[in-house]
Amino acid sequence: MTAPTALDVLADPARGQAGDPVLNSVVFGVFVLITLYVVYRVSSRNSSTADYYAAGGGFTGVQNGIALSGDFLSAASFLGIAGAIAIHGYDGFLYSIGFLVAWLVNLLLIAELVRNTGRFTMGDVLAFRMRQRPVRAAAATSTLVISLFYMLAQMAGAGAVVALLLDVHTKGGQAVVIAVVGLVMIFYVLVGGMKGTTWVQMIKAVVLLLCVVLMTVFLLGKFGFSFSALLDQAAANNTKGEKILDPGVQYGRTPITTLDFISLSLALILGAAGLPHVLMRFYTVPDARQARRSVVWAVGTMSVFYVATLVIGYGASALVGSERILDSTGKENSAAPLLAFEIGGTVLMGVVAAVAFATILAVVAGLTITASASFAHDVYANILRKGKADTAREVRVARLTAVVVGLLAIAGGIMANGQNVAFLVALAFAFAASANLSTLLYSLFWRRFNTSGTLWGMYGGLGSCLLLVFFSPVVSGAPTSIVSGVDFHLFPLSNPGIISIPVSFVCGYLGTVLSREQADPAMAKEMAVRSLTGIGR
């Protein structure tokens, strides 16, 4: 049996594809051209590090909050969560709950203090009262690893969307389009810096929110605005039946899946506070009040979005069906696009194509500028040049790093193509919580914390997380593993957070109390005053 052509798809949408590839390409192209023009217009002042890394701190709390939601609502949210709900029901919605609750940690413990203490990167905060060179090297290493893992998820999402929307069925064809998406993203960062990237994220957030709200309204309208009727139809059109309305379809059936759920929950709730690209956004506002306001606006925007994903996910199960979703080229990641075709035809499909691509472009651009800023500011300027780097040269190093990181993201995305993007992002959250959260909290709230504790906590958490993931079913030993046909997994859980997050806290504590190094009490007091008041920043 031959693969369906584009004409077959349009004539018979039940094959698991949808839409007009030409229209989808045109809509996406229009979005890219508009955002490229915006990036070019706002990028006239990117000569200094403050302009390139933090947009000169010139955005308001409302603007930054919308951009934060645009930076955070990734392909995992738009494609992965909708697909997880469509296939697994209640258990899939746990991703939405975890991603949203995570922002309470940012609001209460992180946002204001990080904004007051640092200038451009997480390394500024961690190295404030520690030995600069080893701590900045650790912070840069952590940032690069987390950013690359997060990018894998976005690029995997790009492959899924491309396969479905542009009728590209071969791995080679999907790889080509992933490369094109990556190159456009690199251009955003090179030309626009943080200011251009922020505007892209704001535009993307507004378009994404409008899209999911309209899809939700159209979908509920098909069921007479009765959510109960929608759930009944979703259960009837899912191979798991009414089980998708209760907990336990994916997690909780065995002790291993129960532990996996606890591990996933810890990673989702604690990971957001350690994500470098989220932390860096707090430097784009002028003061701590605007930083807090940013988080409030981000939470409000994302609350609307995640409620909509619940309706969209169950709606995909009701109108598309779990079998057809899993038979499609993008599998779970295809749920939202296939639903758009069902309720709005080719036009809505084209809009979803643009939104999905815009989501991927905006998030990867944010990750890329964070990774490049960390290397240029922490490694080049403060380690190699010992704080005496020329501003223009530092910005050039950041741009060169952005190219290298972008190319690595393209290669990784091609390897990870086909994985559920929400699951991959959950791994990135586990890395962030393991490597960064413990050291950030210790630095901000524990005056005895020292350089040894920082290094033990960061490398211990990051190393344990990497080791557990490598020997987990994520890499080998399962049908969905990245490396197929081999089995060398030793760790039974798919998410390592339940082990690696406590390891990082314990390592940070032991590294501090077992070290003979004494923390500088004057610097600890200065950091406490600065973090709470912003005086001296």
Buried (B, 14 or more C-beta within 10 A) or exposed (E): EEEBEBEBBBEEBEBBBBBBBEBBBBBBEEBBEBBBEBBEEBBEBBEBBBBBBBBBBBBBBBBBBBBBBBBBBBBBBBBBBBBBBBBBBBBBBBBBBBBBBBBBBBBEBBBBBBBBBBBBBBBBBBBBBBBBBBBBBBBBBBBBBBBBBBBBBBBBBBBBBBBBBBBBBEEEBBBEBBBBBBEBBBBBBBBBBBBBBBBBBBBBBBBBBEBBBBBBEBBBEBBEEEEEBBBBBBBEBBEBEEBBBEBBBBBBEEEEBEBBBBBBBBBBBBBBBBBBBBBBBBBBBBBBEBBBBBBBBBBEBBBEBBBBBBBBBBBBBBBBBBEBBBBBBBBBBBBBBBBBBBBBBBBBBBBBBBBBBBBBBBBBBBBBBBBBBBBBBBBBBBBEBEEEBEBEEBBEBBBBBBBBBBBBBBBBBBBBBBBBBBBBBBBBBBBBBBBBBBBBBBBBEBBEBBBBBBBBBBBBBBBBBBBBBBBBBBBBBBEEBBEEEEEEBEBBBBBBBBBBBBBBBBBBBBBBEEBEBEBBEEEBEBBBEBBBEBEEE
